[in-house]
């Protein structure tokens, strides 16, 4: 059976996972039933999907079992008959009234449970009973196999821009490569070539390591010179309630705005769309923590994943790096805070953009290894926080999408948490929408829904201050 060893940045997600601290990412998509849809539309959809047991990567990949599984993780490609589709595809219904609250409760529960490592690491849940003639699809995949941009490419492959198209394939048949077939580069990726692969990997890592070390050194120097006004750097964050030990239960909340509103604020303030997003999060968190009497004097910092995936790259795994951003929550004025965020995040972005892909891989590995080792050893809360939370921006499809006539109304990211990082805020843009997903630890963050609500009020405040 052919195997493919995971690259270090993907294997790290395997190493740090624990049963009560799962490491999967997910999406929640809501669809409206097509006009004139029969009562059995969803039952027919599920039956049609179950009749197509053809799998493309990563849906046909399982972690290699045995003693080496946790030392040198590798993917094994399974045959269709070795995959139990009834396990991976679930069909359920919401209790009445089938509102956003009921959907949020179900997704929070589904997201709390780890994937079964003895099987391919994915689940798809078709959820009926959503009010206003809608249904939902919750999909989760292990983070070692997919990142945000990979997920968006998968979405665009199994949905259509044409509402009249029918007979579209299920996502596992399309996969990341656009079809149920194996790349030529995967042939022969077995243990016989392992030594050669490791030698090549080591040589490439060595060549690009100097650039990564140089970039890290410059960023550290700038952070030291700038103090609280400069760029953020790992392990410089204040201790907050966002940085406690997490448990297995999750909370999930959503907000969505017209992307045009975000762009209007961006233009009026002279900052980027992502700066506006960071500013909304900063304002919301400042208000939330202040209301609990937990706002630190030192500003919060966020790690911000950045995609480094080329436009033609659809490989299994991750192609992301991380920058650290000062959220300037010590500044009371929201406009000044927004400008400060834009100014302090620019150096980190520039350093990353100046590096080669190999150097970026090394940079990410060196930057994240200490924290990953902490998580592996269960010491994620034993030192000063690496950062206070993760804030991520994933560009999604610009056009409205359909599946067999069912319109994709909204799609939200549902992310992962670690010890010391009890909150993740990720935004996904889609067809003129700006959709925010808030994933939090149920035990650490009281009234987490307020964080979501406060972002909307923060946006309205910026609009008023900018005269929009």
N, C-alpha and C positions, 0 to 999 in steps of 0.2 A: 504494500500500500504506500503510495507516494506521500511524502511528508515535506513540510516547509517550515523551517525554523523561524520563529518570530524575531524581528529586529528588536534591539534593546528597548526602544521607546514604547513598543507595543507590549513586550513581555512584562514591562513594569506594571501594567494594569492587572496582569495575572498574579504577580507577586503580592500586590497589596490587598487583593480582595479577601474578605472574610464573609462568612455566611450572613452576619448581621450588618455588614457594610458592603453591600453589592456594588459592583463597578460596571454597571450598564448605563447606556444612554437611551433615550426614548423620544417618541413624538406622539402627540395627540392631535389627530385630524378630525374635524367635524365636516360632514357632508350633508347636503340636502337631497332628499330623494328626487329622482327625475320626475318631470310632469307626467301624470298618468301612470305612475309606477304601480304595479299590482300589489296586493297585500303581502304576497310571498316574495317580494323583491330580494330581501336580505337572505332569506333561506335559500333562494335560488343562487344568489351570489356565493354563499358559503359552499353550497354543493358543487358549483362550477369550479371554485378554487380547489376543493378537495379532489376533484377529478384531474388535476394537473400536477402530479407529483414529479416535476422536473426541476432540478435545483442548480442554481449558479452560485459561485462564491459571493458572499461568505456563508450562504445558507446551507451549503453542503460540507462545511468544515467543522470538524470536532477536534478538541484538544487531544493530543496523543496521550493515551493512558500509560501507566507504569511508573517506575521509579524516577525517570527523567522528567516527568510531566511538570513538576514544580521547580526543577533546576534549569532545564533548557526546553521551555515550552515550544511545541511545534504543532502545526495544523495537519490533520489527516483528512483527505478528501473521501467522503463516503459515497457509496452507490445509492441510487434512489430507494431501493428496497431496504436499505439500512436506516432510513429516516422515517420516524413515526409522525406523519403529518397531523394526525389527530391530537398529538401532544402539543405541537407548536402552534396550531391554529385553533383558537378558542372563540366560541360564540356565546354571548351573554346578553342580559337585558337589565336596564335600569329600573329601580322601583319608581312608581309615580311620585311626584309629577314629572320626573325625568328632566329636571333643570340642571343648571350649572353646578349647584351644590352637590347633587347626587352623583353627577359625573366626576366632580373633583374628589369626592370620597372614594369612589371606586378606583380611580387612577392612582390616588395616594396609596391604596392598599396593594394594587398590582405592582406598583413601583418599589414597594418595600421588600419584595422577595427576590433572592438571587436566582440567576439562571442555573440550570442543571448542567454541570460540566461533563457529564457522561453523554451528553447530546450536543448537536449544534447549538450555538449560544444565541438563540433568538426565540421570540414569541410574538404572535400577532393576535390581537383581540378585536373581534367585530362586536360592537356594542350597540344594540338597538334600544328603542324606547326613549330617545332624546326628544324633548319637546320641539314643537314647530316643524314636525315632519322631517326630522334629521336623525342621523346615526353617527357614530364615532368609530374611529379605528386607532387603537393604541398599539404601537409597535416598539419593542425594546430589543436591542442588540448589544452585545458586550463591547465595551469601549476599546478593547484590544483589536477589534475588527473594523471599526468604523468611527469616523469623526463627523463633525457637523456638516462639512462640505460634501463628504462622501454620502451622507444621508440625503442631502438635497439632490445630488445627482441621481441617486436611486429613485427618489420621488418623481423626478422629471422623466424617468425612463418608463415607469409603469402607469403613469397617468397621461392624459391627452389634452391638448388644447381644443380639440373638436368635440363638442357635446354630443354629436351624433355617432361617434365611434362606439362599437360594441365588441365584445369578445376579447377585451384587453387581458393580458396575462397577469397573474398574481406577482407580487414583488419578488418572491423567491425564485421564480422562473427567469426573471430579468437579471437580478443581481447587480453588482457593481460594474460588470463588464459588458452589460447590454445584451446578454444571452446566456443560455445554459451550456457554456462551453469552457474549456480549460485553456488558458494562455499557453503558448509554446514555451514560455520561460519557466512554466511550472513543471514541464516534463523533466524527469530525472532529478527532481528536487528531493532526493531521499537521503538517508543517512550516509550513503557511500560518498556523497559530495560534501559532507559536513565540514571536514577539515579545510578543504579548499575554500568554502564559503567563509569560514572564520578567518582564514589568512587574508582573503580579499577585504573583508570587513575591517580587520585590524589595520591594514595598509591605508584604506580610505579614511578611517578615523584619525590616523596619525597625520595624514596630509592636511586635513582641514582643522585639526585641533588647535593649531597656533592662532588662526583667525578667530576662533571662538574664545580662546583665552584672552586675546587682545581686546575683544569687544566687551567681555565681562569686566576686565580691569578698568577700561575707560568708563563704563557705566557705574562701577563702584566708586570711582574717583569723583564723578559728577554728583552722585548721590551724597557723598560725604561733604563736598563743597556747598551743595545747595541746601542742606539741612531740611527743614520741613517745607521749604519752598521749591526744592529741586525734585528730580525724578525719584520714584520709589525704588527700593531695593529689597530683596528677600530678607526676612527676619528683622525688618525694621518696623513692623506693625505693632500698634498698641494691643494690649489684651482686652478683649470684650466678650460679651455673651455669645458672639458669633463664633468664638474659637474654643468652645468646650468639646468634650468627648461626645460623639454622636452615637445613637442607638440605631435600631433597624427600622423604626417607623418613620414615615415621611408625611409631610404636608405639601400640597401642590395648589398654587393659585395662579390666576391668569389676569392679564389686562391687554387690551388692544386699542390702538389709535390709528388714525389715518397717517400714512407715511408722509403725506403732504404737509401735515402740521409740524412734524419733526424737521423736515427740510426747510420750512419757512423759518423756524427758530434758528436752524443752522446758518442760513443765509444772513439773517438779521444780526446774529451775534458774531459772525465771522469765524465760525468754528466748523468742524466736521460733524456729520450726522452721528458718528460714534461718540464724539465728545458730548453731544447733547444727551445721548443715551447714558453715558457715564455721569453726566450732571444730574439727570433725573434720579438715578440710583443713589447718588451722593446725598441729594436733598432729602429723599425718602428715608434713607438710613439715619441721617442726622436727626430728623424729626422723630423717627421711631425710637432710637436709643435715648434721645433727650426725654421723651415721654416716659420712659422706664427709669429715668435717672441713671442711665448707663453710658452717656456720651463721653468718650475720653477727650482730654485736652489735645492730645496728639491726633493728627488726621488719620483716618482709615486708609488702608491701601488695598488695592484689588489686583489679582493676577488676571490678565486678559489674554485668552488664547488667540493666536493669530494663525490663520491658514497659510501654509507655504506649499500647497498642492498646485502643481502646474495645471493648466486648463485641460490638458489631454491625459491627465493621470487619474485612473479609476481603480487603483490597486487596493486590495484589502489592507486594512491597518490605518494608522494615523499619519497625517502630514501637517502637524501643527507645532508651533512653538509658543512661547509665553513672554509677554512683557509685564512689567509691574507698574501700576499707575497710582499716583497720589490723588486721592479723592477730595482732599482739602476740606474735610468736614469741620475743620476749625474755623472756616470763614463763614460768617453769618449771611452775607449778601449772596443771593443765588447767581446773579450775573457775574460778580467778581469770582465766585467759586467756579463757575463754568469756564471763565477765561483762564483761571489758574490751572484747571485740569488740562485744558488744551495745551497750555505752555509746557507743563511738566511731563506730559505724555509724549511730546514730540521727539525728545532725544532717544528714548527707548525704541520708538518706531524706526527712526533713522538708522540706528545701529543694526537692527534686524534686517532692514532692507539692503544694507550695504554688504551683507555676507552671502557667500555661496550656499547652495542647498546642503552640502556636506558640512560646512561650518555651522549652519543653523542646527543640524542634527546634533553636533557636538555641543554647541551652546546649550541646547535644550537638555541634553543628557547631564552635563555638568551642573546646570542650574537646578535641575529637579532631583538629582540623585540623592542628596542629603535628606530631602523631605520624604522621598519614596522609601528610603531605608528606615526612617523614623516610623512610617506607617507600617512597614513590614514587621517591625519589632514591637508594634503596639505603643510607640512613644510619641505619637502625633501631637499630644498636648503637654509634653514634658519640657518644652523649650518655649522661648518667645515665638509668637505666631509668625509663620512665613509670610502670611498676608491675612487679611480679614475675611475675604470672600473671593469667589470667582465670578467675573462678569464677562459674558461672551456675546458676540454679535455674529449671527450666521445669515448671510445673504441667501434668500430663497428665490423661487421662480417669480418672474415679473408678470407672467400672464396667468389668467384664471385657468385652472386645471379641472379635469373631469375624469370620473371612472365609470364607464358604461352609462353615461348620461347623468350620473350623480355629481353635483357640483361640489368641489372642495371649497367650503366656506371659510374656514380658518384652520391654521395649523400652529401648534405650540410646541416648543422644546421642553422636555422633562429631563433634567440632568442628574448628576451624581454628586455625592457628598463624601467628605473625608473627616477623620478626627482632626479637630482644629479648624474646620471649615464647614459650618453648619448651615450655610446658605449659598445657593447658586442662583444667579439671575441671568437668564439667557434670552435674547431677543431674536426672532426670526421674521424677516420681511417676506411678504408674499402678496403679489397682485395689488400693490398700493396700500397694504396693511403693515403695521408695526406691532407684532404679537409677542408679548412678554410672558415667559414662564418662570415662576418663582418656586424653586424646590428647596424645602427646608426640613430640618430635623424636628420632629414633632415635640420632643422633650426639651429641646434647648431654647426654642423661640416662642414665647407666649404671643398670642394674637398676631401670628405671622401675616394674616390677611391684610393687616394695616399697612405693611410695607408695599403691597401691591396697590392699595387704594391711594397711598401718599404719592406714588409716582404720577398718577393722573392729576392730582392737585398741584404737583410740582410743575408739570407741563403747562397747566393753566396759568400758574404764577409767572413763568417765563414769558408766555405769550402776552400777558398783561403788562409786564415790565418793558417788553420790547415793542409795545404798541401794535400787536398783531390781532 
